[in-house]
Every structure is written in C-alpha cells, then in structure tokens.
Amino acid sequence: MIDAGNMVYWVVVLLMMTGLYVVLASSNLVKKVVGLNIFQTSVFILYISLGSVSGGTAPIHVEGVTNYANPLPHVLILTAIVVGVATSAVALALAVRIHDAYGSVEEDLIEKQETEQA
C-alpha cells in the first residue's frame, strides 16, 4: 500500500524514470531535451520535499516558535531552475542549428549523412 506521506517520492521516481526513458529511447534531439527537463524537474521536487519541515515556519525569530524550515534547499533549487532554463535554451538553439545544417533533428539521419559525406 502506498503511504500518502511517501507519495512525493513515488512521483519523483515516476518522473525520473520517465525522463530517463525519453532520453534513452528517443532519437529526436528535441525530445531528448524535453526528457532531460522532466528528469531535472524530478530532482527539483526531490530536493524541495527533503527541505520541507512539518510544522516549520520561515526562519524569522518569532516568540514561541522553535521549529524552523531550512531555506537553503529552496534557494539552491531556485538557482538550479535558472541554470536549467539557460541550458535548455542553449540545447534548443543547438538543435535549431543542427536542423539548419542537416535538415533533421533525428540522430539516425544525421549520422547517416555524416557517414555518406566521409
């Protein structure tokens, strides 16, 4: 039986395996970028879920509060999201350049054209 408290970990595993499958099974470069983004999102969810504290509040000193949530994982994930968006933009820009050069974003067709030219 799946415990509701552990549901987030099942979602993380599902997203992680889905992203990994898309990266490994697809020969389309754009689909690979989407698969990497899905995989990356699962890692974000994992870190955010590990950083949350049940009953914890923001780390601001308030009288009577002793349980604080650590903001560091959330800040790190915010930075990782920015880096991930920039990386995805560069990867998609490369896919556009590859499409301009080879007329396709399929790895098989690109490799076939490379072997014919050599």
N, C-alpha and C positions, 0 to 999 in steps of 0.2 A: 504494500500500500504506500502511495506517495504522500508524505507528510507535507502539509501546506507551508510549514516553516522552511522546508528544503526545496520548495518549488522553484525558487530563483536559480538554484544550482542545476536543476533539470533543464530549465530554459537556457542557461549558459551552455550546457553540454549539447543541447539540440542545435543551438545557433552555431557553436563551434564546429560541430561535425558537418552541418550543412555548408558552412563556408569552406571548410577543408575539401569536402566533396566537389563543390563547384570549381575550386581551383585545380584540383587534380583531374577531374573528368572532362572539363571543357577545353576545347582548343581555341575558342574565341577569346581574344585578348581583353575585350571589354567585359565579358562575363567573368574573367579571372579577376579583374579589378573589383567587380561587384562582390565576388566571393571573398576577396581579401577584406573588403569593408564589412561584410557580415561577420567574418571571423574576428575582426578588430572590435566590432560592437559587442560581441560576446565577452571579450576580455574587459571592456569598459564596464559592462554590467557586473562582472565578477568582482572587480576592484571596488566598485561603488557599494555593492552588497556587503563586502567584507568591512568596509569603513563605517557602516551604519551601526548605531548602538541603540538597542531597545530602551526607550525612555530617556535617551540622552538629549541634551539641548545644545544650542550653539555655545562655543567656548567663550562666553561673556560672563564675567563674575556677577552672579545674582545671589542674593542672600537666600540660603536654604537649599540651593541646588548643588549637588555633589557629583552628578553623573553627566559628563560632557562627551559629546561626539568629537572625534578627531577630524578636523577639516582637511588634513593633508592628502588623503586618497582622492577626495573630490577635486582638490586643486590640481593634483597630478593628472587626473583624467581630463580635466578641462584643457590642460596643456596638450595632452595626447590627442584630443579631438582636433585641436587646431593643426597639429602636425599631420594627423591623418587626412584632414581635408586637403592640405597642401600636397601631400604625397599622392592622393587620388587625382588631384588636378594635374600634376606632372605626368602621372601614368596615363591619364586620358589624353593629354596633349601628345605624348609619345605614340599612343595608339592612332591618333589622327595623322601624325607624320608617317607612321608605318603604312597606314591606308593610302596616303598620297603616293608613297614610293612603290608599293607593291600592288595596290588595288584591292587589298583584302586585309582583314584582321584575323583570319584563320591561320593558326600556326602551320598546319599541313600545307596549305597553298603557298605560304611564304617560304617554307623550307624547300618545297618543290621548285619554286622559281629560283632560289639560291643555288640549288644543285644543277639546274639547267644552265645557269649563267657561268658556272665554274668550269 
